[in-house]
Amino acid sequence: MRKPAQGFAAHIAVLRHGIGAAGIKSTQFSILSEVERGSIAGPVTMCELASAMVMDRSTLGHNLRPLERDELVVLRQARHDRRKRYVELTRKGKSLLPRARRLWRRAENRFERISARIPRRSCGRSS
């Protein structure tokens, strides 16, 4: 029987494989989605994005570098406060997200089908 940790690892593997077809990693997908969600009211700052992603700024910066290199996001310095940097999706980033979401949903559905066939263990103790 599978242990819960094995089930979780299998879920992550299915999602990584699914989103990988879009050419990005699951963490990158989450960042792109959050940038899009946060930018509805305007550009999102690095601090706002780090907070939403529950990451420190240096970790976020490390994760943004490949997205910037691949021209999926652009970092812009604020005009009024040069300490602030905004993260914005590029045209390429905006066009990638719908495909990535479809792949993500497909991977989630696949995992649900797989996990439905795995017998569940009782969490309670038998007397």
C-alpha positions, -999 to +999 in steps of 0.1 A: +000+000+000+011+035-007+020+058+022+006+094+021+041+108+014+044+085-017+009+097-029+020+133-025+053+127-043+033+110-072+010+140-074+039+164-076+056+142-103+024+141-124+020+179-122+057+186-130+055+163-160+023+179-172+034+215-168+068+206-182+053+203-216+048+241-215+085+245-210+083+258-174+085+243-139+056+241-115+072+269-094+075+291-124+039+284-133+028+295-098+049+327-101+035+336-135-001+329-123+004+351-092+019+379-113-011+378-136-035+377-106-017+405-088-015+427-118-052+430-123-051+461-101-018+472-116+018+460-117+029+439-087+060+448-067+087+422-058+077+426-022+040+419-029+049+389-051+073+375-025+047+378+002+020+362-020+044+333-029+056+329+007+092+334-003+119+358+007+129+384-019+162+367-027+145+333-034+120+351-055+147+369-074+165+336-080+132+321-094+125+351-116+159+350-134+150+322-158+115+337-164+132+370-173+158+353-194+131+334-213+113+367-218+082+356-198+084+385-173+101+419-172+113+437-141+109+474-141+121+500-116+094+523-102+098+559-114+087+575-081+107+551-058+138+536-073+139+510-045+107+494-058+108+469-087+077+458-105+072+423-120+051+423-152+042+396-176+055+400-212+033+393-242+051+359-244+043+353-207+007+362-212+003+339-241+020+310-223-003+310-193-035+297-209-016+267-224+001+260-191-032+261-172-047+236-196-017+213-191-019+218-153-057+209-153-050+179-175-023+167-151-045+172-120-073+153-137-048+125-145-037+124-109-073+122-097-080+093-120-049+075-108-055+082-071-091+070-074-078+035-082-055+034-051-072+018-020-075+041+009-062+031+043-081+039+074-065+066+096-081+052+128-069+023+148-088-009+149-098-022+183 
